[in-house]
Amino acid sequence: MSEGPGPIHNAPPLSVSEVSAALKRTIETAFGLVRVRGEISQPKVASSGHCYLRLKDETANLDAIVWRGTFSKLGLKPEEGMEVIVSGRLTTYPGRSSYQLIIETMELAGQGALLKLLEERRRKLAAEGLFDEARKKPLPLLPVCIGVVTSPTGAVIRDILHRISDRFPLRVLVWPVKVQGEGSAAEVTAAINGFNAIKAGGKIPCPDVIIVARGGGSLEDLWAFNEEIVVRAAAASRIPLISAVGHETDWTLIDHASDRRAPTPTAAAEMAVPVRLDLLERIDKCGGQLTRAMGRYLDEGRIHLQGLVRGIPRLDMIVAQKTQDLDTLAERLAHGPEKLIQRRKEDLVALGARLNLDRFRNDVVRHARDVGVSADRLNNAAKRFMRDADHRLEAMGARLESVSPRRVLERGYAMVWDASGAPLTLAANVTSGAALKIEFADGSIGATATGTPPPPSKPASSGAKRKRDNPDQGSLL
């Protein structure tokens, strides 16, 4: 016998998509809002801005996603190993036949996890030097304007304003912010940066000191002041910053980065401004000390001046002494010339007595030496003079020899002399029969004049006469 057909089902078959859609509706309806506690594993931010991660415990894993718009608003950044409590809704992903959690909010699970994260963040920022004492700025002694970053409502701002008004009334600028919950860290950061961006001399005064204040609360309530953006803004502030977050036992990371940490907001106001009455009292005290010091200085100067005055002689005594000195000088002046002459005579006699024979001999030797030197110089000068005279004489003899009549006779001329030895230069001066002497270049001969002398010639010109009148000029005829 053959087997018959299988059991017949009345339910129509569904497609895979229909099953996935039905499952998706069922899960989203049943788990529209859930809170899940777990440890973050494999967090990753995609290029789209969405954050993908897993929540796990000892036995199970749950895929989760934080959409880009929600991720930017989270109060903390997901990190590996962080234990958190998240709120959101469950949904399915038909493409992989899996389910996942769409996270809407995220918070640390328990104070232990918060403290662990806080310690890790503190070490990281400290390693960057944000908490170094060397970079902390001193507070101004007397600020003109104070900036306060806090909630505009509540007891904190009232306590600060009241304390400043009591100690030293001055201008206060309040930058209202949220001090707890989502967005509070961003607002505190913007307030610190905003105060630092105010330019001096504008309509809004630039604060001389900033106070960041908040009342007490749990670690979760104060968590905004542990965020990195707040700590970095406080460390980068060019205006001195006082942190006053929580009570005296509460510590946040902004306390480490600020220039001064106040245990309470009221203490922050006391740090920012001095007590006006104390300043006035101090000024009065300093004024009294200055007055007393000036009084002591004047007294000492007066005593010193009196001592100097006592050491100065009286004017009449000075005048009397000078009058007596003047009389003495007048008397000495009257006898001065006679005494001067007498003193000069005595000096002359003493000088003569001091001139002894040895000195005289020394003078004679010195003068003899000087005479010898002068004689040598005169002898040398005479030799030079004689030598120069010989040279000049030789030169003159050579010139005279060049114009001598003997030179003329050598050229064929002759000289005629009369019986007395006088030279005859004119034939008219010779008489017939007169004895003559004719001189040639090589000797002379006697002769007798014959013939009739010519008639006298006309007088010679003045030039020729001057030549004949020259007794030193000879004649060739």
Stockholm file with secondary structure:
# STOCKHOLM 1.0

chainA/1-477         MSEGPGPIHNAPPLSVSEVSAALKRTIETAFGLVRVRGEISQPKVASSGHCYLRLKDETANLDAIVWRGTFSKLGLKPEEGMEVIVSGRLTTYPGRSSYQLIIETMELAGQGALLKLLEERRRKLAAEGLFDEARKKPLPLLPVCIGVVTSPTGAVIRDILHRISDRFPLRVLVWPVKVQGEGSAAEVTAAINGFNAIKAGGKIPCPDVIIVARGGGSLEDLWAFNEEIVVRAAAASRIPLISAVGHETDWTLIDHASDRRAPTPTAAAEMAVPVRLDLLERIDKCGGQLTRAMGRYLDEGRIHLQGLVRGIPRLDMIVAQKTQDLDTLAERLAHGPEKLIQRRKEDLVALGARLNLDRFRNDVVRHARDVGVSADRLNNAAKRFMRDADHRLEAMGARLESVSPRRVLERGYAMVWDASGAPLTLAANVTSGAALKIEFADGSIGATATGTPPPPSKPASSGAKRKRDNPDQGSLL
#=GR chainA/1-477 SS CCCCCCCCCCSCCCCHHHHHHHHHHHHHHHTSSEEEEEEEEEEEECTTSCEEEEEECSSCEEEEEECHHHHTTCSSCCCTTCEEEEEEEEEEETTTTEEEEEEEEEEESHHHHHHHHHHHHHHHHHHTTTTCGGGCCCCCSSCSEEEEEECSSSHHHHHHHHHHHHHCCCEEEEEECCCSSTTHHHHHHHHHHHHHHCCTTSSSCCCSEEEEEECCCCTTTTGGGGSHHHHHHHHHCSSCEEEEESSTTCCCHHHHHSSEECSSHHHHHHHHSCCHHHHHHHHHHHHHHHHHHHHHHHHHHHHHHHHHHHHSCCHHHHHHHHHHHHHHHHHHHHTHHHHHHHHHHHHHHHHHHHCCHHHHHHHHHHHHHHHHHHHHHHHHHHHHHHHHHHHHHHHHHHHHHHTCHHHHHTTTCCEEECTTSCBCCCGGGCCTTCEEEEECSSCEEEEECCSCCCCCCCCCCHHHHHHHHCTTCCCCC
#=GC SS_cons         CCCCCCCCCCSCCCCHHHHHHHHHHHHHHHTSSEEEEEEEEEEEECTTSCEEEEEECSSCEEEEEECHHHHTTCSSCCCTTCEEEEEEEEEEETTTTEEEEEEEEEEESHHHHHHHHHHHHHHHHHHTTTTCGGGCCCCCSSCSEEEEEECSSSHHHHHHHHHHHHHCCCEEEEEECCCSSTTHHHHHHHHHHHHHHCCTTSSSCCCSEEEEEECCCCTTTTGGGGSHHHHHHHHHCSSCEEEEESSTTCCCHHHHHSSEECSSHHHHHHHHSCCHHHHHHHHHHHHHHHHHHHHHHHHHHHHHHHHHHHHSCCHHHHHHHHHHHHHHHHHHHHTHHHHHHHHHHHHHHHHHHHCCHHHHHHHHHHHHHHHHHHHHHHHHHHHHHHHHHHHHHHHHHHHHHHTCHHHHHTTTCCEEECTTSCBCCCGGGCCTTCEEEEECSSCEEEEECCSCCCCCCCCCCHHHHHHHHCTTCCCCC
//
